[in-house]
């Protein structure tokens, strides 16, 4: 208690409370245009919206925000603390026919405009209705830039009037350690936006100076009462120039929500999905526990029986020979540790698996502790990049120890180290760069600027590469593993295998269970990425990751045990791909998600290219992680069982 009295709370950079005094000027920042129908994001000013005085200016962003495709800029929407304004004119835009057609394209794809105020995303209050007809209230990020004017959505109304509802919480001085925050003022705890279409009418000729003086007289919008309830809507024309007047209201609403809880409305979007999430995770956990018990029971009984038969000295020669013929995994003891083909490449992917798995585990731990919360924008992707680079040392160490075990002292150490540092990140960077070229051509905000690409290369070659060399140096200095049995000089002939024990059927069967563990969580992850939701249940993700790794270990051990019993000692690569093949099912499920959720009819070729390009990267990383988990458990399993038998 004495120590606790001197303890002080701290805030992470970028997420500390910001107090506003009465009348202080604030600016609504604009972000990107997003749609649930396409993974592409576009700059807010790709649509001819109102620009601020002096033109829009890009605001500084971290590397995580840039990689996520976010572009934050200034806007023409201004407000003052605790000052309610109605029908303020932002600007009057004269759209050309080309502007009208471009807006129609965005409207047809159901794009939404995203904004921010005090680091809070603008959210739209919506009412959903479930299958039973029960209504519930939720929020959606951003606001729709248009609304369909008919059932077929061939014509659109322009949403040119915004109403900002800013929820605030009073701060009064209370003393203590929080004096810097607890000064009199206002903390913003909510930022809602509601968009509607109004065909604004005015008398005479339009004068742009009225915008600066805030004296524009509109028949359809009263500065005291707000917009007319029955005002006509502004219909988007077709291939014709059009004038659009943009207006907005600012309403300040007192709220009892504390500043620490202001993100709850964003994290609780789609309550039904959360309930399904809970049920599915619990169900998967129960299934895994049942499966683990069954596998452990079967394997322990079979192995104990085999080991007893092989090691019993009192058996006659005929009985021992009969035992060998009945179960054949001991028959390949002289070949089971024979180095596989492309052993160096296998060692490299084992090291890459350590690197990716270490990055994933560390990221999830930091995220579960709250260091990578959605309020700290871009922190998740930035942490992934940095942690992947820092995990270069264990990757180099593990790959060096395995390649030394495979080839002894005659291995080219420089070649192995460079392969570990370059193959996995190199493949990922090439695919990312090619996708980035396509985004550059389409002027999407997902296109990473050249400066950010250069920064990624600096992290790769100046941090990750030296750390891989450091780990490799330490790995080559260690003594190589000694196999528990001697390897024969002449390889044993492998008998014909039954069809389901051949490589492709066996590998494909092995990937089903690991995918079955994660496919529910995969739905939520894909929804957070492509449906523009916040993912925050990192505790659940940690549980799913543990279940996934245990499942990969179990299924690889079981499948390789059956393979050895059929006297096939080529198990090295198969142990890696048995669990790693779950990445193939992940990619197939992502394709199903694309067909059912992204509306293929309205998605462009570029949208499909970006979706499947990034999903191929995710599947590639998933294969490396699950393959490593399956391989390392099988490696120790094989060493244990062959170290437990007596070989003549």
Secondary structure, DSSP 8 states (H G I E B T S, - for coil): -HHHHT------TT-S--EE-TT-EEE-EEEEEEETTEEEEEEGGGS-----TT---B----HHHHHTT---B--S-EEETTB-EEEEEEEEEEE-HHHHHHHHHHHHTT-EEEEEETTEE-EEEEEEE-TTS-EEEEEEESEESEEESSTT--SEEE--EEEEEEEEEEE----GGGTTTSSSEEEEEEEEEEEE-----BSSS--THHHHHT---BTTEETTTEE-TT----B--SSS-EEEEEEEEEEEEE----GGGTTHHHHTSSHHHHHHHHHHHHHHHHHHHHHHHHHHHHHHHHHHHHHHHHH-TTS-HHHHHHHHHHS-GGGGTTTTTS--TTHHHHHHHHHHHHHHHHHHHHHHHHHHTTTT-TTSTTHHHHHHHHHHHHTHHHHHHHHHHHHHHHHGGGS-HHHHHHHHHHHHHHHHHHHHHHHHHHHHHHT-TTS--HHHHHHHHHHIIIIIHHHHHHHHHHHHHS-----SS---SS--------GGGSHHHHHHHHHHHHHHHHHHHHHHHHHHHHTT-----HHHHHHHHHHHHHHHHHHHHHHHHHHHHTT----HHHHHHHHHTHHHHHHHHHHHHHHHHS-TTT--HHHHHHHHHHHHHHHHHHHHHHHHHHHHHHHHHHHHHHHTS---
